[in-house]
């Protein structure tokens, strides 16, 4: 029961934090948003952002679950933080740089969707947005190369 309460509080806290971060991004306060994202990695996942950036996408879930004992709740927090970081880069006009963050985020959300027993409309919406962004970035790259 205690662990379930902790996870619910963590998810609530993450929701509040993400709303604040996306508000900062919307207002163009990119530096503060970046600091908040980095603090969230450390506070919620006990690792800095670089730790997750250095894990190849194809090994992300396996490494985090097997080597670091992450749960789906941890993975969902990470997916949201990667999404926030991708959005920050995207809004700063660093669309190409945002792509690996979006890709890792969708990978985690899809894993959670397959393995979690709960349906989340919010997660479904987030996944649609990420897929659209990935497609848009890919089309932008293709049109530049043509």
C-alpha positions as CSV (number, residue, x, y, z in Angstrom):
1,X,0.0,0.0,0.0
2,X,2.8,2.4,0.9
3,X,4.5,1.9,-2.5
4,X,1.3,2.4,-4.4
5,X,0.7,5.7,-2.5
6,X,4.2,6.8,-3.3
7,X,3.8,6.1,-7.0
8,X,0.5,8.0,-7.1
9,X,2.1,11.0,-5.4
10,X,5.0,10.8,-7.8
11,X,2.7,10.8,-10.8
12,X,0.7,13.7,-9.4
13,X,3.9,15.6,-8.8
14,X,5.1,14.8,-12.3
15,X,1.8,16.1,-13.8
16,X,2.2,19.4,-11.9
17,X,5.8,19.7,-12.9
18,X,5.1,19.0,-16.5
19,X,2.4,21.6,-16.7
20,X,4.9,24.1,-15.2
21,X,7.6,23.1,-17.7
22,X,5.3,23.3,-20.7
23,X,4.1,26.7,-19.5
24,X,7.8,27.8,-19.4
25,X,8.3,26.5,-22.9
26,X,5.2,28.3,-24.2
27,X,6.3,31.6,-22.6
28,X,9.8,31.1,-24.2
29,X,11.5,30.7,-20.8
30,X,13.7,27.9,-22.2
31,X,16.6,28.1,-19.8
32,X,14.3,27.7,-16.7
33,X,12.4,24.9,-18.5
34,X,15.7,23.1,-19.1
35,X,16.8,23.5,-15.5
36,X,13.5,22.1,-14.3
37,X,13.7,19.1,-16.6
38,X,17.3,18.4,-15.4
39,X,16.2,18.7,-11.7
40,X,13.3,16.3,-12.4
41,X,15.6,13.7,-13.8
42,X,17.7,13.8,-10.6
43,X,14.7,14.1,-8.2
44,X,12.4,11.5,-9.7
45,X,14.8,9.0,-11.3
46,X,18.1,9.6,-9.3
47,X,20.1,9.9,-12.6
48,X,21.0,12.9,-14.7
49,X,19.8,13.4,-18.2
50,X,23.1,12.3,-19.8
51,X,22.7,8.8,-18.2
52,X,19.5,8.2,-20.3
53,X,20.9,9.9,-23.4
54,X,23.9,7.5,-23.4
55,X,21.7,4.4,-23.5
56,X,21.0,3.3,-27.1
57,X,17.2,3.4,-27.9
58,X,17.2,-0.3,-28.7
59,X,18.6,-1.2,-25.3
60,X,16.7,1.3,-23.2
61,X,13.9,-0.7,-21.7
62,X,16.0,-3.9,-21.2
63,X,18.8,-1.9,-19.6
64,X,16.6,0.1,-17.2
65,X,14.4,-2.9,-16.2
66,X,17.1,-5.6,-15.9
67,X,20.1,-3.6,-14.7
68,X,18.5,-0.7,-12.8
69,X,15.2,-2.4,-11.7
70,X,13.0,0.3,-13.1
71,X,9.2,-0.3,-13.0
72,X,6.6,0.9,-15.5
73,X,6.0,3.9,-13.3
74,X,9.7,4.8,-13.6
75,X,9.6,4.3,-17.4
76,X,6.5,6.5,-17.6
77,X,8.2,9.3,-15.7
78,X,11.2,8.9,-18.0
79,X,9.0,8.9,-21.2
80,X,7.4,12.1,-20.0
81,X,10.7,13.8,-19.2
82,X,12.1,12.8,-22.6
83,X,9.0,14.2,-24.2
84,X,9.4,17.5,-22.4
85,X,13.0,17.7,-23.4
86,X,12.2,16.9,-27.0
87,X,9.5,19.6,-27.0
88,X,11.9,22.1,-25.5
89,X,14.4,21.4,-28.3
90,X,11.7,21.4,-30.9
91,X,10.4,24.8,-29.8
92,X,13.9,26.2,-29.7
93,X,14.0,25.3,-33.5
94,X,16.4,22.4,-32.9
95,X,14.0,19.9,-34.5
96,X,16.7,17.5,-35.7
97,X,18.2,17.4,-32.2
98,X,14.7,16.7,-30.7
99,X,14.2,13.5,-32.8
100,X,16.2,11.0,-30.6
101,X,14.3,12.3,-27.5
102,X,10.9,11.8,-29.2
103,X,12.0,8.4,-30.4
104,X,13.0,7.2,-27.0
105,X,9.9,8.7,-25.5
106,X,7.6,6.9,-27.9
107,X,9.5,3.6,-27.5
108,X,8.9,3.8,-23.7
109,X,5.3,4.8,-24.1
110,X,4.7,1.9,-26.5
111,X,6.4,-0.5,-24.0
112,X,4.2,0.7,-21.2
113,X,1.1,0.4,-23.4
114,X,2.0,-3.2,-24.1
115,X,2.9,-4.2,-20.5
116,X,0.6,-2.1,-18.3
117,X,-2.8,-3.3,-17.4
118,X,-4.4,0.2,-17.4
119,X,-5.6,2.2,-20.3
120,X,-4.7,5.9,-20.4
121,X,-6.4,8.2,-22.9
122,X,-3.8,10.8,-22.0
123,X,-1.0,8.4,-22.9
124,X,-2.7,7.6,-26.2
125,X,-2.9,11.4,-27.0
126,X,0.7,11.9,-26.1
127,X,1.7,9.0,-28.3
128,X,-0.2,10.5,-31.3
129,X,1.5,13.9,-30.8
130,X,4.9,12.2,-30.6
131,X,4.3,10.1,-33.8
132,X,3.1,13.3,-35.6
133,X,6.3,15.2,-34.5
134,X,8.6,12.3,-35.6
135,X,6.8,12.1,-39.0
136,X,7.0,15.9,-39.4
137,X,10.7,16.0,-38.6
138,X,11.4,13.1,-40.9
139,X,9.5,14.8,-43.8
140,X,11.4,18.0,-43.1
141,X,14.7,16.2,-43.4
142,X,13.6,14.4,-46.6
143,X,12.5,17.7,-48.2
144,X,15.8,19.4,-47.4
145,X,17.7,16.5,-48.9
146,X,15.7,16.5,-52.1
